[in-house]
Every structure is written in structure tokens, then in C-alpha cells.
């Protein structure tokens, strides 16, 4: 839905812009085709669409950046990759996926990272790669919501607090921020620390609970 919002804003500035959105699952949006759920069996359909495009934008390196690199081979279409999250970095730990991801990054007309950290992790693997960092923007008018409308009372009463939001996995660095908070609370005893995120890594989640207790 965020991509669709970007397209909507882009069309306000470029009225004759034509966009096709390839997705994993359909949402009912205009000009959307759900082909990425099975990219291998749908590859030739994807390629036939890519041939009609001037620019292909892949959101994350793997698998979509790799698909874009393969689908644009031998065409006039250029492609860019926006390195967003786990798909931008984690495949480097897999022998085959790492090769494919490096190849895709090098073939891209431009690689964009949403954070300096993500850019640095990619540069560690491909030092010569040119990466631009564009941090996420926020439309404050759209997201200006009354706190009491959305925040549970058990959270509000914990003010003042530090808030972290993100998947509970080691790459997010909660084991570091918890230790930093333990130091900060010595100076500000009434301070609390709240983490919001899905604990997908159960082992790491267990480590964090032990760390809090310790």
C-alpha cells in the first residue's frame, strides 16, 4: 500500500505516468498483477511486462532485485533496487543467494538503501558499489493521530519512556539497547523502555527476557 501511495503522488507530478505493480498477493489495486508469488513459473509473464517498461523498481534485494536483474536482461529497461530490510542483507549468508544478490546489485542502474546501516552492510560485501541512502519520509499530516485514540492505557502510564519498534531479532540490536537503557535509568530512574515487535526469533526473545531479568 505504501508503494501505491508513492505512485499516486508521482502521478500528481507526472500525469502521463503509466505504472504496473507486480505483487505477491492481489489487493485489488489498479494496474496490479500478482505474479511474484511464483516468480519461476511466471517468469516469462514478468519478462513480457518488463519489456514494455522504461524503468523497473525492485523493493529489496532478494528475491525481487534478482528477479528484476534477470527479467531485464537483453531489454532496454533499466532497473533500480531499494534495499529495505532482511532481503537486502541476510542472503549474503547463503552461498548461492549471496552470488545472485551481488550480481543483481552490480547490474542495477542504482542501488538505494533506506538507512546508513543497510548501506554499510552491503558495502562490506561489495566495497565498489555506489549506494545512495534515502531515509524513509513521514507525512505528518496523514499520521497526526491523538495518542489516546491508539495507545493502550498500560503504555501511556509508563511515561516517560523510550520506544523501539521493529521485529524482535538480533539484527535489530535490542541486546545493545537494553544495556544502554540500564545505564540511562541510573540517571533517570523514572524512565521506562518499551519494545514493540513480533518475536519471530524465539531463542533471541528468550535471551532478551533473561537479559532484562539480569
N, C-alpha and C positions, 0 to 999 in steps of 0.2 A: 504493500500500500504506500510505502514511502517513495518507492520508485515512481509510482503512478502520480504522486503529488509533485515530484520533480518534473515529470513530463508535462503536467498541467501548467506549471509555472513557466516552463520553457516555451510552450505554445503561445503564451501570452506575449512573448518577445519575438517568436518566430512563427507567425500564423500559418505558414505553409509547411511547417514541420510534420513529417509523417513518421510514426513510431510503431514498431511491432514489439510486443513484450513476450518473451519466452519464459515460461514458468514451469515449476514442478507440478503444482496443482492449480486448477482453474479457480478464479474468483468472480468471473462474470464480467470483468472489465473489458472495455472496448479494445479491439486490436490485440487481444491476448490469445496466445496459443500454448497449451500445456504439453510441451514436448520434452522438457528437461528431466522428467521423472524417469524416463527410459532413453537416455541420450544415444546409446549404441543402436538400438532398433530404430530410433527416429533420426539417426544422423543425416541421412540424405534429405529428409524433410527440412531439418535445421539448415543444412547447407544450401538448399534451394532458396530459403528465405534470406540467408546471409548474402547470397549473390546479388540480391536486389538492394542491399544496403550500402550506404557510404561509410557508416561507422557502426561498429559493434561495441557495446559496453558490457563487460563481464563483471558482475558483482562477486568478488572474491576470486582468489587464485585457483583453488581446486574445489570442485571439478570444473566450474564454469569458465575460468580463464583458459584451461586446457582445451575445453570444447570449442571456445572461440578461436583459439590458435589453429586447431585442426580444421574447423569449418571454413576459415578464411583463406586457407592455403590455395594458391592459384587463382584468387579472385582479386578484384580491385578494392575490396572493403578493407579498411584499417580497423584495428581493434585496440581498445584500452582496457586495462584491468584496474579495478579499485580493490585494493587489499583491505578487507574489512575485519576479519576475525580469525577463527581457528583454521579455516580453509586457506588462509594466506601463509600460515607458518607450519602447522603441525605435519603436513605431508612431507616436509623436509626430513622427518624421522623415518620415512618409509623408503627403501631403496629404489623401487620403481616409481612411485609417485613423486619422489624428490626430483628425479630426472625429468619427468614430464612437466612438473611445475617450473623448474629452472628454464626449460626450453620455452615454455609459454611466456614467462616474464621477459625473456630476452627477445622474443618475437614481437611483443606488444609495441605499439607506437608510443605508448606512455603507460607507466605504472604509477598509480596514485595510492597512497596509504592514508588511512583515516587518523593515524597517530604517529608520533615520532618513534614510539616503541616498536610498532609494527614495521615501520620503515627500517629501523636499525636491525631488527631480526632478519629481515630479508637481505639487507646489505651484508650481514655476517656470512651469508651463503653465496651471494653474488655481489662482490665488492664493486664491480664496474658498472652495476645497473644504475640508471638515472631514475630516481624516485622523487615524486613531488608529494608533500604532505598537505592535505586539505582536511582540517578538523571538521567534525560534524557541526552544522549550524542549527540553531534553535529558533523557531518562530515564537517569540514570547507572547504575541497577541493570541496565537492559537492555543498555547499551553498555559495561559494565565488562568489557573483554577484555584478556587478557595480551598485552603488546606483542609478545613473541616469537612468538606464535601467528599474528600477522597482518602484521608488519612485516619486509620483506626485510632481510637482514643488511647489505647495502650502504647501507641507510638508517640502521640502528641505529649503525653505526660512525661516522657523521657527527656524532654528539652532541658538543657541544651545537649545536642548530640551531633556526632559525626556520622554521615551516611555513606555507605558504599553500596553500589548496585551493579550486579553482574553475576554470571554463572559462578557457582562455587566450585572452582577448580584451581589447581596450583598456579597456573599461568597468571591468574588474577592477583596473586601476591598477598592474600589475606593473612598468611602466616607472618608476613613482614608488617602489615598494617596493624595487626593485633599487638605485636611487640612495641610498635611505635605508640599505640594508644596507651599501653601500660605505663609508658614514660610520661605521656601527656597528662594522664589523670592524676599523676603526683602533683602537678602544678595546678590543675583544675579538677578538684575532687568530685564536683557535681556533674562532670561530663560523662556522657554515655556514648556507646558505639553500636550502631545498628547496621547489620548486613542484610540486604535483600537480594535473593537469587536462588535459583534451583540448585540443590545439592546433587548434581549429576555424578560427581566423583565421591562415592560413599566413603572410601578409605580416607580421602583428604578431608572430608567433612568430619570424620571421626578424629582425625589429627587436630583439627581446629577446636573441637569441643574439649579435647584434652588440654590443648594449649591455653584455652580460656580458663579452665579449672586450675591449671598450674599457676 
